[in-house]
Amino acid sequence: MVGRTRRSPSTPLSASFLCLLHGRSWLSLGFFLADPWLKLLGLTTQTPKGVAVARFLQASLIVIGILAVAKLCGEDLASLYIRRGRLRLGVSVGLIAAAACLVLTLLQPAVRALGTARLMSLAPWIVFFSISGAFMEELLFRGLFLGRYEPLIGKWPAILSTALAFTLAHMQVTYAPNGLWKFLLVLFGFSIAWGWLMQKTESLWGSVLFHAGADLLIILPVFISFGAA
């Protein structure tokens, strides 16, 4: 687009690593504090509502930590891809991709057997979980690094390296229904798409929506396994 300039981060990679380390610290703290907070609210991680609230609390701590450290390092929100960018394109692609993921989720046998009433009762907690987690992970794994890697190693190496880091961070998951390696392969493909979309639209909003939709493929069957909330 004529007249559009891409803003480059004004600080070196060290600021990103500080934010990443801080985010990891807050992640550990979030897991430690989740149970007491949930007990205070009368919730447990054995219900969809409890899992969704725990995810929101953990994601909030990480995001707040990253933004605080970024501010101390002289960063602004635009350098983390928290900006308007090509908003219409990002939101359009993100919503279309999320809708496609939703259709694939609803075609799963366990979901089809659930019933409309039960599905609607889970919907608020599914959205709450998916959006909060997607925003946190897109900020932590891509918003921090894509704009800093690209001038050093190029566009596609930056996308692939952040996608690999994100995929390896999910090596210990226990919710892969079709096997861990198949899950990681699919996740790597999704991660490449999210990185490409973030760079293409110069913001993280489209990637967040796409990511939240992809999370439906996993979290809805997990929520179903809890039984009645």
C-alpha positions, 0 to 999 in steps of 0.5 A: 500500500502506498504510503504505508511504512513498516515500523521496525523495533527500536531495541535489540533482541535482548529486550525480547529475551527479557520479555520472554524470560519474564513471561515464562516466570509469570507463566510458572507463577500463574500455574502456582497461583491459579488454584488458590484463586480458583478456590477463592472463586469456588472453582476447580480445574475439573470443570470447563468454567474453572479451566477457562478462568484459570487460563484467563488468569495465567494469560493475564499475568503473562501479558501484563508481565511482557507489557511491563518489561517491554515498557521498561525497555523502551518498547511500544505496543506497535513493536509487539504487533499490537497495532491496527495494521491491515485490520480488515484483512487480518480480521477477515482471514482470521474469522474465515479460518476460525469458522473453518476450524469451528466446522471441523470441530462440530464434525467430530463424533463426540461433539456431534453427540453432545446436543445443542443445549450442552454445546451452548452452555459450554460456548462462553467458557470455550470462547473465554479460554480460546481468546485469552490463550490465543492472545497470550501465545501470539504475543509471547511467541510471535509478537515479541520476535517476528519483527526482530528476527526478520531484519536479521535472518529474513521473512521466512526463516523468522516465520519458521524459527518462531513456528518451531519454537512454538511447536517445541513448547507443546512437546509435553501436551497430554491432550493430543487425541491422534498421537503426539507427533501428528499433533505437533506436525499439524501445530507446526503448519498452523504456526507457520500460517499464524506467523505469515498472517501476522507479518502480512497484516502487520498486526496480531489480531488476525493471528489471534482469531485464527489461533483461537479457532484452531484451539476449538479443535482441542479444547471442546473435546476436552471440555466434553470429557469433564461431563456436566459443568 
